[in-house]
Amino acid sequence: MPRFVRYLAPLVAFLALAGLLYKGLSLDPRKVPSPLIDKPAPEFSLTRLKQPEATLGSADLKGKVTLFNVWATWCVACRSEHPVLMQLAESGKVAIYGLNYKDDRAEAQRWLLRYGDPYLANAFDNDGRVGIDWGVYGTPETFIVDQQGIIRHKHIGPLTQEVVRDEILPLVEKLEASSG
Amino acid sequence: MKFLPTVFAALCLVWATTGLAGLEKFDFTGNVDEDRYKELIAEIRCLVCQNQSLSDSDAELAHDLRQEVYDLMQTGQENVQIIDFLVARYGDFVLYSPPVKPSTYLLWYGPFVLLAIGILFLVKTVRQRTRQTETGFSAQEKARLKAILGEEADGDKKA
């Protein structure tokens, strides 16, 4: 028996290592877990993109489950996720707010006119300071904020139909059910 | 070997561009110590180009974070406070030297565990080998060996 074990040990070690490396292949090092999950959304108050005289702040994210989407016109992947956001907005399943990150106000307004506006409102983060508070490092990023204003989820990279179906909507429904 | 000069030229280009990240011209005449600032931004990882520090990276976010670090230093914050500020937003990943805590035990101690296993294995193998050379021959073989060696010894005497 010990002899049998001795011959098998390298094989087991190899399989363990191969398994570990195989798992590594499917991990994306660009997706850094956010320390903000399950923490209150960072306080902010910025002018609105479309109505510079009005403000949008963390208080507006409370009271209902919201999607907080960080985007910019210079962000190529934002363009690709835009139709997904439009569809989600039309479905009316969740309130979508945006953080227009380090962008040009006029250009961002034009973008929304041209491609459609899925947002209830956008906060205009000109210098990216609010982005830093939210730990934004690559647009697009999407946060799910619950009724109490607690961040429950962060999706890094463009939203796709699959992400919305498998990740976003199930969590939104769960959060809405938990404290209806 | 024709490609070697090309490779060399390419490497020269890479070397020429490293360390050229457009560092902002901050004012270090006030209460912000330039050396402390430079040390600090070299310890912080840029999240956009993940294998570069804040001081090396030319990414937009790196610019913003350098500004943030400078501003925090200007308000009199200590290194620990500045690092806490960044970790609270971006996680331990911003640190080039991750803190020792349960989730990083494997990272910090794993190599030593592997080394220990390796040494154990080596010691065991070496011992086994020595034992084998001591008792490697059967009685019959030993007798034959003795005979052969004896013959040779005799031969030497004759010569």
Interface residues (C-beta under 8 A of the other chain):
Chain A: P29 R30 V32 P33 S34 P35 L36 K102 D127 G128 R129 G131 I132 D133 W134 G135 Y137 G138
Chain B: L47 V48 Q50 E60 L61 D64 L65 E68 V87 A88 R89 Y90 G91 D92 F93
